[in-house]
Amino acid sequence: MMTLTHLAISGLMTSLLVGTADPLTVGMGAIAGLLPDVDISKSPAGRILFPISSFLEKRFPHRSCTHSILASVAIGSVVYGLAYSSLISWRLAHAIEIGYTFGYLVDAITKSGIQLFFPANLRCVVPGNRNLRLSTGSNWEYAILVLVVAALLLVLNINTHGGMGFTFNEILATPRGVQEL
C-alpha cells in the first residue's frame, strides 16, 4: 500500500474507534500506521528510524515480524506502559495502537499479504482469490483511497458535532434525543 493509503486508513480507524476529531490524536494514529513498514529502509518510517530499519531489513522479509499480532502486542505493551506511567495520555496510547494495527492489516489485501502469525510462515491474504488482491499504486488502490478519505471526512465531521450517538439521535429524533435537545 502507498503511504497516503496507510495514513488515511489509520487516521479513519483511529477517529472512528476513539471517537474523536482531535488533530493530535488522529494524526498520531495516522502516523503510527506507517510504523509497520519500518522493516524496509526506503519507507518513510525506515528512513527516520534507519538503525532499526537496517537491522530488521537484514534479518526478516518484508511484511513479516512488523506486520504481526506479536508486533501489535509489543507496541501495545510499550504505549500502554507509557500511559500507565502518565507519560502519555490513554487516548494517545489507544490512537497509536489502533493506527499501528490497521497500518499492517490493510497490507493483507495486497498480492503478497502479511505474516500475521509471525514467527509462523503462514501468509494472511484477503480475499482468497488472487486476482482480486490489490497491487500497490494500482487504480483500485486510488479508488479505495478516495473512498477512505471521504469516509474520514464524514467521521471527522460527525465527531466534531457531538459524536455518533448524538448524530444518531438527531437523525432518528428518538425520544431520548428530543429530551437532550
Buried (B, 14 or more C-beta within 10 A) or exposed (E): BEEEBBBBBBBBBBBBBBBBBBEEBBBBBBBBBBBBBBBBBEBBBBEEBEEBBEEBBEEBEBBBBBBBEBBBEBBBEEBBEBBEEEEBEBBBBBBBBBBBBBBBBBBBBBEBBBBBEBEEEEBBBBEEEEEEBBEEEBEEBEEBBEEBBEBBEEBBEBBEEEEEEBBEBBEEEEEEBEEEE
